[in-house]
Amino acid sequence: MEPEDVITSKRVLAAESVRRELEVLELKQQNTTLGAQVVAQELLIRDLSTQYEALGKSMVALELKLLDVTNRGGGDE
């Protein structure tokens, strides 16, 4: 193998190595972005669960008030 061929081969290998490192960095960035999206979705789910629970408590309170009003109305007749 000629010296120029060796230098060319080394350059090709170095370029390939750099390309692979860039791919790894890009994949790490994508992984970080996806991780952040997962955390955001989990927070949204928790918030919605809390709202759903509060809505359920409000419905129970309204039902109790309705029963109380119904019972009062029935006793006045």
N, C-alpha and C positions, 0 to 999 in steps of 0.2 A: 504494500500500500504506500502510495506517495505521501510525502509530508502534507501537501495541500489537501489530499483526501482525508487525512487524519484530522486536520484542522476543521474541514468542512463537516466531518462526522461529529466532532465535538460540538460544533456550533449547532448542528441539527438537534443533537441530544440536549443541549442547553436550552434551546428554544422550546423543545417538547416539554422539558421539565418546568419551564416558566409557564407554559400553557396549562399544564396540569395543576400547578399551584394556583393559577388564576381560577380554574374551574373549581378547585377546592374552596377557595375564598368565596366564590359566587354561591356555592352550595351552602356554605356556612351562613351567608347572609340570608339566603332563602329560608333556612332552618330557623334563624332568629326571627325573621318576619312571621313565619308560620306560628312559632311559639307565642309571639305577641298577639297574634290573632286568636289563638286558642285561649289565652288568658282573658282577652277582651270578651270573648263569647261566654266564658265561664262567669265573668262578672255580670254580664247581661242576664244570664240564666238565674243567678242569685237574686238580682234585682227583681226580675219578673216573678220569681218564686215568693219573694217578700210581698210584692204587690198582690199576688194571688191570695196569699194567706190573709192579708189585710182585708181584701175584698170579701173573703169568706167570713171573717169576723164581723164585718159590716152587715152582711146578709143575715147572720144569726141575730145580731142586735135588732135589725129591722123586723125580723120575724117575731122576736119577743115583743116588740112594741105593738105589732099588729095583733098578736094574741091578747095583749093587755087591753088594747082599744076594743077588740071584739068582745072580750069578757066584760068590760065596763058597759059597752053598748047593750049587751044582752041583759045585764042586771038592771038597766034603767027602764026597760020596757015594761 
